[in-house]
Amino acid sequence: MEDDGSFKIDVINADLPQKCLNIVKSVYQHEQTNKHTRHLIRFEMQKLFGRDTDIVGFLEGEEDL
């Protein structure tokens, strides 16, 4: 931690969050995932990313967040 209260973030594995989101997306798109689980995934991701982010477009399509 620096003296001003900030700290450094190691960005060597910066693609890890994107990989995790793609795992969630593949679970959402899986043929055996029921509608309640899909709704929960959309709801929780919307809470995390806010209303300005197209969560459904990401989960159902090929878009990145």
Beta strands, then each sheet from edge to edge (+ up, - down):
end
